């Protein structure tokens, strides 16, 4: 989400959610957000899908939420291919296989 000046929208974030949940114990899990897999999305424009994923990961990182990224068949460039390069540019801790 962006503010009226095109910059990121800064929302106040509660670190502890009513009922005992907290952001640090609530991971964001992104499965197979790879270059080729994104092209298989039929109902969403690829650019919009990628932007939404990037915003979600940045939000999770900024609020201290754990982020889990998975990828399969990264060398199969005809179908899935590598993880979105934009995700690698975001400074999140991740583990490769």
C-alpha positions in Angstrom: 0.0 0.0 0.0 1.2 3.4 -0.8 0.5 6.9 0.6 -0.6 9.9 -1.5 3.0 10.7 -2.3 3.8 7.2 -3.7 5.8 6.2 -0.7 5.1 3.2 1.6 2.1 3.5 3.8 3.2 3.4 7.5 0.5 1.9 9.7 0.7 1.5 13.5 1.3 -2.1 14.2 0.3 -3.9 17.4 3.0 -6.4 18.2 0.6 -8.4 20.4 -2.8 -9.3 19.0 -5.7 -9.9 21.4 -6.1 -13.6 22.3 -2.4 -14.3 22.8 -1.1 -14.2 19.3 1.9 -12.1 18.5 3.5 -11.2 15.2 6.8 -12.9 16.0 5.0 -16.2 16.4 3.0 -15.8 13.2 5.0 -16.7 10.1 4.3 -15.6 6.6 4.9 -18.6 4.3 5.3 -18.1 0.6 5.3 -21.3 -1.5 6.9 -21.3 -4.9 6.9 -17.6 -5.7 9.2 -18.2 -8.6 9.5 -16.5 -11.9 7.9 -19.2 -13.9 5.2 -20.1 -11.4 4.1 -16.5 -11.2 3.3 -16.6 -15.0 0.8 -19.4 -14.3 -1.5 -17.0 -12.4 -4.5 -16.6 -14.6 -6.7 -14.2 -12.5 -4.1 -11.6 -11.5 -1.6 -9.6 -13.6 1.9 -10.8 -12.9 3.1 -7.3 -12.0 0.3 -6.9 -9.5 1.0 -10.3 -8.0 4.7 -9.6 -7.6 4.1 -6.2 -6.1 1.7 -7.7 -3.6 4.2 -10.4 -2.6 6.9 -7.8 -2.1 4.7 -5.6 0.0 3.7 -8.6 2.1 7.3 -9.7 2.7 8.4 -6.1 3.5 5.5 -5.8 6.0 6.4 -9.1 7.6 10.1 -8.1 7.9 9.3 -4.6 9.3 7.1 -6.1 12.0 9.4 -8.9 13.0 7.3 -11.7 11.5 9.2 -14.8 10.4 9.2 -15.2 6.6 9.5 -18.7 5.0 10.2 -18.8 1.3 10.1 -22.1 -0.6 11.1 -22.9 -4.1 11.1 -26.2 -6.1 12.7 -27.1 -9.4 14.7 -23.9 -9.5 16.9 -25.2 -12.3 13.8 -26.0 -14.4 13.6 -22.6 -16.2 10.9 -23.9 -18.6 8.3 -24.1 -15.8 9.2 -22.7 -12.4 12.7 -21.2 -12.5 14.4 -19.3 -9.7 12.8 -17.4 -6.8 11.6 -13.9 -7.7 14.8 -11.8 -7.7 13.0 -9.0 -5.8 12.6 -11.3 -2.9 16.3 -11.9 -2.7 16.9 -8.1 -2.6 14.8 -7.8 0.6 17.0 -8.4 3.6 15.2 -11.4 5.1 17.0 -14.4 6.6 16.3 -17.5 4.5 17.8 -20.9 4.0 18.4 -22.6 0.7 18.3 -26.4 0.2 
